Each structure stands twice: as structure tokens, then as C-alpha cells.
């Protein structure tokens, strides 16, 4: 999959065709700055579709659910992947409004200025990685902070370049808040009524919003996100099934096993054994 990988603990520069993100998609546990080198594809981020074509730039954050669809044969990207800890350090002293806008307007098409900034950033990081590998993570941290501030300012100055959102401003805002609530409370509840109450709207209105934005019911989105988190946990931790069931507020571990199998076709134990 990856033709060139420059790896350092906390950050990596990668060329890829993103085949790992096709199919059911992935739950990111790191952040990514992605540049489309060739071809095009549709990229679903938190169930919202972005057109990602040659020379486009996309920003992804830890906790995003990402899926690539309809990629052309020549689809290839270069990306900077960075850990959640690197992102947290880069976020220090940056206002939350910066990240709110970046998450809302996270993909920009072929802009010569944005393309120059991202390509020069990648070239600079490659040079630093060779010249001073021991300082690579710290350099990435400062370069990310500069990029976020600069890109935020660019988005504010060029709102006409944004991909148009379907639906009213109210619907788009509520759906974004719905996704934020899932990311914050997915262990606590899997019920539509719980999230509707947090948004101060009815479950039926939440259903209409979700269907309008994604073609999926809110329950489908909630369950998909929970299952993605469970898969990540089962792959990366040695926590017992009983402990996971407790942490995710299942009544007991047998109910957890039935829930997981109904969505994946495998029990949690079988899923763990299937991991190579």
C-alpha cells in the first residue's frame, strides 16, 4: 500500500492509495493532513461526503470515521499522519474556533496557494527528517501549529471556495453537534433519545436530520461509531470482554457479545482471534 514511509514516533510522512480506508472505513486514532497527488475519490468523514480530487487538501482529526469510495485507479495521496499527543501539543494556545472551522470546512479543492503551502510543508519535513531526525516530532508540532493558523485564516478569507453544504444552516449545525455528542458519549449510551435530548430536539427530528444529511438513521450512525471504537479497542488492548462490557455500559458481557456479533458477524473473542 505505502510506497514511501518516513516514520518517527508520533509522526510519519506517507504515500498511499488508501485501500485500507475503503470498504467499511476506519476510525482514526491519529490526525492526518492529506494531499491528493493524482486521481480522485469520494471521502466520507463522519458520514458526510467530500469530493477529493487531484490537488485537493483534506484535514482529518483523531476520532474521525473515514471511508474512501469510488477511487480511480490512479488515486494516490501523500499525507502527514500525527498522533493525538502531537496534535494536543500543537493545539496549545490555539482558539477552539480554529478547530471548529477546520472540522466544518476541512476539504479544499485545487487552489494554487493551498497546494504550494502543503507541498512545501511536506518537502520541508522530509528535509528535516533526514537532517535532524531526533527533533522531527518537535518540528512537526510547530509546523502543524503554523499550518492550522494559516489555513484557518485562508478559509476565512476564501469562503466562496468551500464545498457547498446541503440543507439549512440549522440542520448542518445540529448534525455536527450530533456527531460531536456521539464522539463524547459513545460509551455512555447507544440510544437515539439520549442524543436527541442533549440537542434539545425530538428523536423524530433527529431522525429527519440524519436521513437528510447522510441517508442513514441516527441509530445506524451511533451503532456504526460504537462498533468501530470496539473493533479498535479489541485490536489494540488486552482488556477482558467483561471489562469492555462494563466500560461501554452494557447490562452484561453476554449482551455485549450479542450486540457486537449482530453488527460484525463475529463474537468479540472471534474478532480478536481473527486479527493477524
BAFI-3210 file (N, C-alpha, C; in Angstrom, 3 decimals, decimal comma, padded with zeros to 6 digits):
// residues 276
n [1|2|3|4|5|6|7|8|9|10|11|12|13|14|15|16|17|18|19|20|21|22|23|24|25|26|27|28|29|30|31|32|33|34|35|36|37|38|39|40|41|42|43|44|45|46|47|48|49|50|51|52|53|54|55|56|57|58|59|60|61|62|63|64|65|66|67|68|69|70|71|72|73|74|75|76|77|78|79|80|81|82|83|84|85|86|87|88|89|90|91|92|93|94|95|96|97|98|99|100|101|102|103|104|105|106|107|108|109|110|111|112|113|114|115|116|117|118|119|120|121|122|123|124|125|126|127|128|129|130|131|132|133|134|135|136|137|138|139|140|141|142|143|144|145|146|147|148|149|150|151|152|153|154|155|156|157|158|159|160|161|162|163|164|165|166|167|168|169|170|171|172|173|174|175|176|177|178|179|180|181|182|183|184|185|186|187|188|189|190|191|192|193|194|195|196|197|198|199|200|201|202|203|204|205|206|207|208|209|210|211|212|213|214|215|216|217|218|219|220|221|222|223|224|225|226|227|228|229|230|231|232|233|234|235|236|237|238|239|240|241|242|243|244|245|246|247|248|249|250|251|252|253|254|255|256|257|258|259|260|261|262|263|264|265|266|267|268|269|270|271|272|273|274|275|276]
n.u [000,816|001,849|004,198|006,308|007,577|008,161|009,043|008,560|008,417|005,281|004,822|004,498|005,390|003,725|003,133|000,289|-002,421|-004,679|-006,167|-006,750|-008,687|-010,973|-014,097|-015,639|-014,559|-012,567|-011,771|-010,129|-007,267|-005,407|-004,269|-004,486|-003,023|-003,871|-002,960|-004,029|-002,402|-002,867|-005,570|-008,950|-011,522|-014,368|-014,601|-015,769|-016,325|-017,060|-019,564|-020,271|-020,008|-017,179|-015,836|-012,912|-010,373|-007,681|-004,989|-006,377|-006,872|-007,140|-008,180|-007,924|-008,995|-008,188|-010,452|-012,209|-014,414|-013,654|-014,077|-013,275|-014,537|-015,252|-012,727|-010,451|-008,305|-005,800|-005,630|-003,952|-002,348|-000,475|000,435|000,621|000,780|-000,084|000,218|-002,328|-001,312|000,704|-000,936|-002,398|-000,406|000,285|-002,012|-002,048|-002,669|-004,046|-007,106|-010,354|-012,125|-010,640|-010,260|-012,898|-013,764|-012,000|-012,845|-015,381|-015,006|-013,162|-012,010|-010,467|-010,497|-008,599|-006,469|-004,016|-002,481|-002,968|-002,093|000,647|001,485|001,021|002,515|005,093|005,368|005,437|007,784|009,643|009,469|010,389|013,042|013,930|013,548|015,556|017,822|017,743|016,679|016,145|014,801|012,464|009,690|009,144|009,546|007,507|005,351|005,493|005,305|002,777|001,154|001,608|000,572|-002,180|-003,048|-002,541|-004,074|-006,614|-006,978|-006,924|-009,264|-011,195|-010,862|-011,515|-014,237|-015,886|-014,784|-015,443|-016,791|-020,150|-022,682|-025,375|-028,761|-030,230|-028,666|-029,229|-029,876|-027,407|-025,764|-026,927|-026,550|-023,757|-023,321|-024,572|-022,819|-020,555|-021,525|-021,860|-019,176|-018,291|-019,911|-020,188|-019,607|-021,323|-024,036|-026,221|-028,547|-030,993|-032,728|-031,313|-029,277|-030,803|-032,021|-029,866|-029,385|-031,612|-033,858|-036,471|-036,509|-037,594|-037,149|-034,363|-033,974|-034,935|-033,081|-030,640|-031,185|-031,535|-028,978|-027,205|-028,470|-028,818|-030,116|-030,186|-029,688|-028,312|-025,949|-024,952|-024,553|-022,709|-020,487|-019,912|-019,302|-017,035|-015,272|-015,165|-013,987|-011,452|-010,546|-010,543|-008,589|-006,292|-005,962|-005,671|-007,781|-010,304|-013,271|-015,404|-014,692|-014,684|-017,389|-018,477|-017,304|-018,538|-021,127|-022,902|-025,462|-024,565|-021,816|-022,643|-024,740|-023,310|-021,679|-023,616|-024,562|-022,238|-021,743|-024,040|-023,594|-021,190|-020,894|-019,209|-018,194|-016,848|-014,579|-013,997|-013,406|-011,044|-009,335|-009,197|-007,540|-004,572]
n.v [-001,210|001,360|003,422|005,080|005,655|007,652|007,385|008,309|008,273|009,261|010,821|010,667|010,612|009,749|008,010|006,857|004,700|004,532|002,171|000,810|002,316|001,876|000,132|-000,711|001,426|003,348|004,030|006,752|006,970|008,839|012,016|013,536|015,167|015,487|015,210|015,148|013,503|012,406|011,329|010,720|010,606|009,796|010,899|009,946|011,565|011,233|010,442|012,325|013,421|014,218|015,619|014,533|015,408|015,530|017,453|018,440|019,221|017,768|017,725|015,745|014,463|012,939|010,372|010,741|009,153|007,550|006,941|005,714|005,993|004,911|005,312|006,252|004,403|005,537|006,856|008,477|009,522|011,841|012,056|013,569|012,010|012,208|011,752|011,707|012,899|014,589|016,324|017,448|018,917|020,682|022,124|023,781|026,955|027,663|028,886|027,446|027,980|027,886|025,129|024,358|025,561|024,345|021,699|021,934|022,971|021,273|020,384|021,401|022,293|022,325|024,673|026,934|028,298|026,929|024,396|024,905|025,601|023,219|021,264|022,371|022,297|019,513|018,854|020,306|019,015|016,460|017,051|017,958|015,593|013,951|015,489|016,133|013,915|013,358|015,522|015,578|015,157|017,387|019,429|018,874|019,422|022,267|023,101|022,156|023,726|026,243|025,743|025,191|027,669|029,342|028,090|028,291|031,069|031,386|030,013|031,671|033,944|033,079|032,055|031,430|029,321|027,026|023,695|023,327|022,983|020,764|021,378|023,321|025,918|025,498|022,721|021,609|022,490|021,183|018,502|018,365|018,832|016,579|014,531|015,296|014,860|012,081|011,252|012,054|010,737|008,040|005,692|005,815|005,790|004,275|005,020|006,693|008,577|009,558|011,135|012,937|014,332|015,666|017,465|018,933|018,408|016,545|012,905|012,152|014,416|014,418|012,045|012,819|014,804|013,366|011,533|013,240|014,368|012,190|009,932|007,871|006,375|007,840|005,906|003,927|005,324|005,833|003,189|002,263|003,889|003,164|000,423|000,624|001,823|-000,226|-002,304|-001,175|-001,068|-003,800|-004,677|-003,376|-003,494|-005,412|-005,737|-007,405|-009,113|-008,831|-006,502|-004,603|-004,674|-003,612|-001,029|000,089|000,294|-001,883|-004,227|-006,754|-009,038|-010,964|-009,750|-007,707|-009,258|-010,336|-007,990|-007,047|-009,174|-009,116|-006,934|-007,378|-010,021|-011,657|-012,882|-010,991|-012,408|-014,090|-012,127|-011,022|-013,234|-013,395|-011,407|-010,678]
n.w [000,000|000,873|-000,610|000,071|003,183|005,906|009,006|012,340|015,865|016,752|014,458|010,872|007,405|004,487|001,412|-000,299|-001,462|-000,069|000,302|002,620|003,755|002,418|001,780|004,737|005,994|008,380|011,816|012,952|014,985|015,047|013,685|010,397|007,617|004,413|001,027|-002,287|-004,733|-007,259|-009,443|-008,203|-005,640|-003,564|-000,283|002,760|005,707|008,953|008,077|006,245|002,906|000,966|-001,996|-003,276|-005,083|-007,567|-006,383|-004,254|-000,740|002,450|005,833|008,684|011,859|015,074|016,020|013,951|011,650|008,742|005,299|002,092|-001,147|-004,495|-005,713|-008,251|-010,538|-010,558|-008,178|-005,633|-002,661|-000,654|002,698|005,925|008,900|012,294|015,796|018,390|020,654|019,671|018,240|020,354|021,684|019,642|019,586|021,744|023,041|020,791|019,596|020,171|018,167|015,857|015,315|015,158|012,777|010,980|011,105|010,082|007,519|006,034|003,704|000,776|-002,651|-005,765|-005,190|-006,031|-004,078|-001,606|-002,372|-002,881|-000,287|001,200|-000,244|-000,088|002,680|003,153|001,700|003,193|005,690|004,992|004,422|006,939|008,359|007,413|008,012|010,786|012,559|015,265|016,232|014,878|015,575|017,215|015,404|013,552|015,217|015,610|012,946|012,289|013,953|012,808|010,251|010,799|011,820|009,610|007,576|008,656|008,592|005,820|005,071|006,203|004,635|002,126|001,674|-000,446|-001,816|-000,534|-000,347|-001,204|001,290|001,756|002,712|005,416|007,422|010,097|010,186|009,386|011,467|013,690|012,991|013,013|015,738|016,748|015,880|017,333|019,919|019,893|019,692|022,148|024,015|023,382|024,786|026,838|026,017|023,602|022,526|020,588|021,680|023,858|022,678|021,213|023,279|024,358|022,369|022,550|020,999|019,322|019,059|016,581|014,989|014,980|013,601|011,057|010,393|010,335|008,305|006,140|005,893|005,603|004,617|006,323|009,320|012,639|014,620|013,199|012,622|015,208|016,183|014,286|014,818|017,493|017,186|015,565|017,388|019,292|017,809|017,367|020,017|020,719|019,002|019,891|022,645|025,719|027,343|029,233|028,010|029,704|031,119|029,076|028,351|030,683|030,718|028,511|029,251|028,915|029,827|030,615|029,937|028,098|026,713|025,505|023,802|022,069|020,886|019,559|017,780|016,222|014,638|013,356|012,665|013,985|017,189|019,993|020,946|018,752|016,870|017,920|017,676|014,965|014,160|012,590]
ca.u [000,000|002,631|005,422|007,379|007,158|009,171|008,376|009,163|007,397|004,395|004,518|005,010|005,033|003,364|002,419|-000,642|-003,640|-005,750|-007,011|-007,166|-009,833|-012,100|-014,946|-016,433|-013,891|-011,738|-011,827|-008,760|-006,781|-004,432|-004,708|-003,849|-003,102|-003,829|-002,898|-004,298|-001,364|-003,429|-006,862|-009,966|-012,365|-015,248|-014,162|-016,787|-015,769|-018,187|-020,767|-020,505|-019,209|-016,362|-015,211|-011,467|-009,788|-006,279|-004,518|-007,187|-006,274|-008,130|-007,687|-008,626|-008,660|-008,428|-011,864|-012,986|-014,712|-013,295|-014,262|-012,985|-015,393|-015,150|-011,388|-009,962|-007,140|-004,584|-005,786|-002,801|-002,215|000,638|-000,147|001,320|-000,006|000,492|-000,515|-003,203|-000,482|001,321|-002,000|-002,716|000,654|000,181|-003,237|-001,894|-002,773|-004,890|-008,503|-011,222|-012,788|-009,789|-010,559|-014,305|-013,855|-011,274|-013,669|-016,535|-014,554|-011,900|-011,509|-010,425|-010,113|-007,333|-006,084|-002,556|-001,854|-003,019|-001,227|002,036|001,754|001,087|003,649|006,321|005,432|005,890|009,193|010,414|009,521|011,276|014,416|014,216|013,602|016,892|018,882|017,700|015,579|015,844|013,918|011,397|008,357|009,004|009,419|006,143|004,448|005,484|004,823|001,327|000,529|001,657|-000,367|-003,556|-003,346|-002,566|-005,198|-007,809|-007,090|-007,250|-010,673|-011,989|-010,735|-011,974|-015,388|-016,518|-014,172|-015,901|-017,765|-021,466|-023,375|-026,805|-029,571|-030,166|-027,603|-029,696|-029,728|-025,978|-025,241|-027,431|-025,897|-022,380|-023,401|-024,908|-021,585|-019,703|-022,095|-021,522|-017,759|-018,077|-020,731|-020,483|-019,543|-022,391|-025,364|-026,398|-029,955|-031,266|-033,379|-030,270|-028,597|-031,805|-032,226|-028,695|-029,519|-032,886|-034,792|-037,148|-035,891|-038,078|-036,445|-033,004|-034,049|-035,071|-031,802|-029,657|-031,545|-031,292|-027,542|-026,383|-029,235|-028,807|-030,812|-029,250|-029,315|-027,273|-024,714|-024,482|-024,045|-021,503|-019,378|-019,601|-018,651|-015,676|-014,485|-014,971|-013,000|-010,145|-010,179|-010,241|-007,323|-005,129|-005,850|-005,858|-008,869|-011,212|-014,588|-016,233|-014,341|-015,160|-018,847|-018,717|-016,909|-019,476|-022,464|-023,784|-026,006|-023,635|-020,930|-023,359|-025,455|-022,271|-021,276|-024,699|-024,569|-021,081|-021,904|-025,125|-023,086|-019,952|-020,929|-018,254|-018,184|-015,604|-013,483|-013,659|-012,781|-009,667|-008,572|-009,051|-006,544|-003,249]
ca.v [000,000|002,576|003,372|005,753|005,939|008,257|007,157|008,679|008,105|010,407|011,433|009,942|011,066|008,517|007,982|005,740|004,707|004,499|000,985|000,433|003,147|001,510|-000,863|-000,148|002,598|003,215|005,027|007,245|007,290|009,912|013,053|013,467|016,220|014,647|015,910|014,233|013,624|012,053|010,663|011,317|009,685|010,382|010,576|010,186|011,883|011,295|010,179|013,423|013,149|015,265|015,298|014,669|015,273|015,900|018,722|018,842|019,053|017,333|017,655|014,750|014,534|011,709|010,144|010,796|007,928|007,894|005,877|006,130|005,323|005,278|005,792|005,900|003,518|006,313|007,634|008,384|010,690|011,976|012,587|013,660|011,443|012,614|011,169|012,598|013,669|015,671|017,292|018,184|019,909|021,713|022,888|024,689|028,385|027,919|029,005|026,354|028,383|027,445|023,734|024,262|025,894|023,334|020,492|022,234|023,267|020,542|019,959|022,440|021,815|022,735|026,066|027,013|028,733|025,828|023,335|025,308|025,549|021,822|020,583|022,907|021,774|018,120|018,856|020,796|017,972|015,403|017,518|017,940|014,208|013,441|016,297|016,117|013,003|013,373|016,664|015,566|015,342|018,761|020,255|018,642|020,129|023,701|023,288|021,957|024,916|027,300|025,391|025,358|029,099|029,889|027,542|028,893|032,413|031,228|029,647|032,858|034,901|032,500|031,173|031,061|028,097|025,881|022,811|023,712|022,034|020,610|021,588|024,633|026,109|024,871|021,268|021,296|022,709|020,134|017,232|018,453|018,660|015,172|013,758|015,632|014,195|010,656|011,086|012,305|009,904|006,742|004,627|006,023|005,459|003,951|005,296|007,933|009,535|010,179|012,187|013,964|015,162|016,539|018,521|019,611|018,195|015,259|011,814|012,172|015,485|013,936|011,072|013,557|015,474|012,351|010,979|014,277|014,614|011,009|008,804|006,833|006,715|008,147|004,665|003,304|006,081|005,579|001,821|002,161|004,525|002,335|-000,801|000,992|002,000|-001,547|-003,014|-000,588|-001,489|-005,229|-004,860|-002,704|-003,644|-006,767|-005,696|-008,548|-008,859|-008,367|-005,117|-003,780|-004,576|-002,687|000,320|000,570|000,347|-002,989|-004,849|-007,819|-009,349|-011,731|-008,776|-007,073|-010,196|-010,404|-006,707|-006,991|-010,176|-008,708|-005,887|-007,777|-011,429|-012,363|-012,521|-010,275|-013,373|-014,489|-010,985|-010,948|-014,348|-013,193|-010,356|-011,234]
ca.w [000,000|001,045|-001,395|000,802|004,548|006,762|010,274|013,615|016,897|016,845|013,164|009,709|006,065|003,789|000,147|-000,176|-002,262|000,930|000,196|003,969|004,142|001,583|002,419|005,829|006,524|009,573|012,875|013,110|016,321|014,870|012,767|009,081|006,614|003,216|-000,261|-003,394|-005,749|-008,561|-009,382|-007,348|-004,883|-002,558|001,070|003,785|007,019|009,887|007,292|005,304|001,714|000,364|-003,276|-003,059|-006,415|-007,742|-005,823|-003,099|000,588|003,427|007,209|009,489|013,277|015,828|016,294|012,718|010,911|007,368|004,306|000,716|-002,123|-005,905|-006,062|-009,580|-010,492|-010,327|-006,948|-004,743|-001,796|000,290|003,925|007,197|009,994|013,561|016,910|019,152|021,595|018,889|017,955|021,586|021,913|018,603|019,826|022,874|022,769|019,628|019,995|019,721|016,922|014,746|015,018|014,763|011,356|010,214|011,018|009,245|006,156|006,141|002,395|-000,247|-003,963|-006,360|-005,009|-006,160|-002,837|-000,641|-002,892|-002,632|001,152|001,657|-000,876|000,507|004,037|003,078|001,295|004,329|006,712|004,500|004,597|008,372|008,822|007,069|008,617|012,255|012,919|016,698|016,510|013,877|016,167|017,667|014,199|013,070|016,130|015,309|011,588|012,327|014,544|011,793|009,173|011,265|011,892|008,258|006,827|009,242|008,030|004,405|004,975|006,495|003,546|000,859|001,933|-001,710|-002,329|000,245|-000,976|-000,677|002,153|001,515|003,905|006,050|008,405|011,338|010,037|009,365|012,814|014,570|012,667|013,522|017,192|016,956|015,752|018,479|021,094|019,797|019,993|023,578|024,899|022,761|025,787|027,812|025,506|022,182|022,263|019,853|022,584|024,685|021,904|020,891|024,465|024,507|021,363|022,847|019,901|019,440|018,300|015,203|014,272|014,793|012,514|009,794|010,138|009,977|006,999|005,136|005,745|005,298|004,108|007,356|010,555|013,733|015,287|012,366|012,808|016,574|016,274|013,460|015,531|018,670|016,726|015,139|018,602|019,894|016,994|017,672|021,364|020,697|018,283|020,483|024,097|026,254|028,324|029,167|027,442|030,817|031,426|027,962|028,501|031,800|030,306|027,492|029,849|028,574|031,034|030,980|028,828|027,081|025,886|024,692|022,753|021,082|020,173|018,665|016,724|015,326|013,734|012,679|012,292|014,841|018,600|020,322|021,033|017,397|016,208|018,410|017,113|013,520|013,916|012,280]
c.u [000,850|003,949|006,580|006,851|008,338|008,582|009,204|008,066|006,571|004,025|005,140|004,543|004,859|002,781|001,555|-001,771|-004,883|-006,696|-007,508|-008,397|-011,066|-012,886|-015,787|-015,789|-013,124|-012,072|-010,406|-008,427|-005,645|-005,016|-003,940|-004,053|-002,853|-003,866|-003,086|-003,296|-001,900|-004,759|-007,872|-010,785|-013,362|-014,728|-015,279|-016,075|-016,934|-019,512|-021,143|-019,524|-018,483|-015,831|-013,722|-010,752|-008,329|-006,011|-005,382|-006,445|-007,392|-007,481|-008,560|-008,110|-008,871|-009,912|-012,746|-013,213|-014,567|-013,481|-014,009|-013,848|-015,064|-013,803|-011,010|-008,678|-005,851|-004,637|-004,601|-002,695|-000,861|000,045|000,856|000,381|000,698|-000,393|-001,379|-002,394|000,228|000,284|-002,345|-001,666|000,580|-001,017|-003,111|-001,875|-003,513|-006,345|-009,324|-011,919|-011,971|-010,173|-012,017|-014,466|-013,157|-012,092|-014,880|-016,140|-013,188|-011,297|-011,578|-009,893|-008,835|-007,129|-004,564|-001,871|-001,824|-002,101|000,241|002,390|001,950|002,284|004,978|006,492|005,955|007,370|010,089|010,565|010,400|012,737|014,827|014,366|014,971|017,982|018,914|016,555|015,197|014,876|012,673|010,015|008,121|008,837|008,023|005,152|004,347|004,965|003,307|000,620|000,499|000,660|-001,803|-003,945|-003,472|-003,764|-006,516|-008,036|-007,476|-008,729|-011,578|-011,993|-011,324|-013,159|-016,061|-015,959|-014,668|-016,864|-019,136|-022,086|-024,844|-027,556|-029,366|-029,014|-027,955|-029,498|-028,255|-025,355|-025,667|-026,763|-024,450|-022,360|-023,759|-023,652|-020,634|-020,195|-021,796|-020,070|-017,469|-018,762|-020,974|-020,407|-020,758|-023,752|-025,326|-027,831|-030,152|-031,850|-032,364|-029,632|-029,565|-032,012|-031,056|-028,728|-030,789|-033,828|-035,442|-036,384|-036,325|-037,370|-034,997|-032,960|-034,109|-033,765|-030,772|-029,923|-031,248|-029,804|-026,779|-027,137|-029,297|-029,580|-029,796|-028,813|-028,215|-025,930|-024,120|-023,844|-022,763|-020,298|-018,945|-018,840|-017,230|-014,762|-014,186|-013,940|-011,588|-009,655|-009,788|-008,930|-006,126|-004,980|-006,070|-006,955|-009,799|-012,551|-015,514|-015,968|-014,827|-016,669|-019,214|-018,433|-017,912|-020,939|-023,425|-024,267|-025,124|-022,823|-021,621|-024,154|-024,479|-021,870|-022,344|-024,745|-023,442|-021,262|-022,994|-024,652|-021,870|-019,974|-019,982|-018,470|-016,915|-014,400|-013,033|-012,961|-011,326|-008,801|-008,317|-007,987|-005,181|-002,173]
c.v [001,260|002,471|004,047|006,078|006,504|008,271|007,680|008,563|009,382|011,008|010,619|010,620|009,830|008,833|006,737|005,844|004,566|003,304|000,538|001,215|002,853|000,378|-000,215|001,100|002,301|004,311|005,484|007,460|008,308|010,952|012,962|014,767|015,529|015,512|014,890|014,478|013,346|011,348|011,411|010,227|010,489|009,950|010,949|010,417|012,102|011,307|011,334|013,281|014,396|014,760|015,585|014,363|015,716|017,323|019,230|018,539|018,737|017,237|016,685|014,797|013,184|011,584|010,249|009,390|008,258|006,684|006,459|005,304|005,795|005,812|005,342|005,075|004,275|007,132|007,394|009,668|010,682|012,577|012,609|013,107|011,791|012,123|012,211|013,454|014,823|016,745|018,110|019,254|021,034|022,624|023,894|026,128|028,700|027,937|027,847|026,691|027,967|026,037|023,544|024,547|024,839|022,056|020,704|022,365|022,615|020,139|021,123|021,861|022,461|024,239|026,146|027,391|027,598|024,698|023,664|025,166|024,104|021,100|021,071|022,421|020,341|018,043|019,297|019,714|016,801|015,788|017,496|016,516|013,595|014,166|016,183|015,238|013,044|014,497|016,672|015,832|016,775|019,715|020,106|019,436|021,609|023,976|023,104|023,189|026,053|027,015|025,629|026,832|029,706|029,397|028,099|030,284|032,363|030,895|030,847|033,832|034,388|031,553|030,698|029,765|026,852|025,021|023,108|022,600|021,988|020,819|022,972|024,696|025,432|023,351|020,880|021,443|021,582|018,790|017,230|018,252|017,226|014,309|014,039|014,937|012,707|010,429|011,262|011,263|008,490|005,580|004,650|005,564|005,177|004,241|006,658|008,992|010,265|011,355|013,299|014,901|016,105|017,695|019,343|019,576|016,827|014,185|011,806|013,239|015,078|012,909|011,788|014,243|014,479|011,781|011,977|014,456|013,409|009,871|007,651|007,321|007,062|006,892|003,943|003,991|005,824|004,199|001,646|002,739|003,678|001,080|-000,513|001,179|000,655|-002,359|-002,504|-001,050|-002,959|-005,520|-004,414|-002,884|-005,104|-006,792|-006,895|-008,134|-008,300|-006,899|-004,177|-003,585|-003,588|-001,245|000,934|000,506|-000,699|-003,642|-005,981|-008,184|-010,185|-010,808|-008,045|-007,982|-010,309|-009,132|-006,680|-007,962|-009,776|-007,678|-006,316|-009,206|-012,290|-011,970|-011,733|-011,215|-013,809|-013,364|-010,861|-012,038|-014,168|-012,165|-010,986|-010,305]
c.w [000,000|000,290|-000,691|002,185|005,311|008,156|011,430|014,653|017,000|015,516|012,044|008,437|005,192|002,418|000,134|-001,193|-001,382|000,770|001,569|004,429|003,312|002,249|003,499|006,425|007,793|010,575|013,142|014,581|016,246|013,926|011,461|008,312|005,286|001,959|-001,371|-004,521|-007,155|-008,364|-008,549|-006,682|-004,075|-001,196|002,040|005,112|007,967|009,131|006,364|004,144|001,219|-000,982|-003,157|-004,372|-006,415|-007,248|-004,676|-001,797|001,579|004,803|007,992|010,916|013,954|016,188|015,075|012,172|009,430|006,456|002,922|-000,229|-003,536|-006,318|-007,472|-009,455|-010,168|-009,039|-006,023|-003,919|-001,108|001,550|005,064|008,254|011,298|014,698|017,601|020,118|020,891|018,594|019,194|021,863|020,899|018,845|020,948|022,387|021,459|020,078|019,430|018,418|015,700|014,342|014,612|013,273|010,507|010,066|010,122|007,780|005,964|004,798|001,423|-001,548|-004,466|-006,260|-005,102|-004,849|-001,811|-001,075|-002,623|-001,158|001,609|001,056|-000,312|001,948|004,037|002,693|002,445|005,399|006,282|004,703|006,066|008,892|008,543|007,847|010,138|012,741|014,392|017,067|015,631|014,476|016,608|016,489|013,610|013,899|015,768|013,899|011,506|012,880|013,521|010,669|009,601|011,310|010,493|007,461|007,344|008,670|006,559|004,226|005,225|005,329|002,226|001,064|000,650|-002,284|-001,613|-000,564|-000,371|000,160|001,784|002,822|004,488|007,040|009,730|011,295|010,086|010,746|013,757|014,273|013,162|015,034|017,558|016,892|016,916|019,742|021,076|020,200|021,479|024,456|024,380|023,747|026,713|027,310|024,016|021,738|021,600|020,782|023,456|023,939|021,510|022,076|024,687|023,514|021,561|021,654|020,094|018,670|016,838|014,378|014,015|013,663|011,167|009,406|009,634|008,592|005,889|004,858|005,203|004,615|005,095|008,570|011,636|014,477|014,521|012,578|014,192|016,669|015,467|014,201|016,735|018,242|016,245|016,341|019,265|019,120|017,282|019,030|021,396|019,982|019,094|021,982|024,497|027,321|028,138|028,557|028,518|031,133|030,325|028,056|029,598|031,375|029,325|027,956|029,271|029,868|031,538|029,743|027,746|026,158|024,968|023,527|021,668|020,236|019,141|017,497|015,738|014,304|012,932|012,157|013,103|016,289|018,885|020,392|019,639|016,645|016,635|017,792|015,631|013,168|013,724|012,818]
res [x|x|x|x|x|x|x|x|x|x|x|x|x|x|x|x|x|x|x|x|x|x|x|x|x|x|x|x|x|x|x|x|x|x|x|x|x|x|x|x|x|x|x|x|x|x|x|x|x|x|x|x|x|x|x|x|x|x|x|x|x|x|x|x|x|x|x|x|x|x|x|x|x|x|x|x|x|x|x|x|x|x|x|x|x|x|x|x|x|x|x|x|x|x|x|x|x|x|x|x|x|x|x|x|x|x|x|x|x|x|x|x|x|x|x|x|x|x|x|x|x|x|x|x|x|x|x|x|x|x|x|x|x|x|x|x|x|x|x|x|x|x|x|x|x|x|x|x|x|x|x|x|x|x|x|x|x|x|x|x|x|x|x|x|x|x|x|x|x|x|x|x|x|x|x|x|x|x|x|x|x|x|x|x|x|x|x|x|x|x|x|x|x|x|x|x|x|x|x|x|x|x|x|x|x|x|x|x|x|x|x|x|x|x|x|x|x|x|x|x|x|x|x|x|x|x|x|x|x|x|x|x|x|x|x|x|x|x|x|x|x|x|x|x|x|x|x|x|x|x|x|x|x|x|x|x|x|x|x|x|x|x|x|x|x|x|x|x|x|x|x|x|x|x|x|x]
***
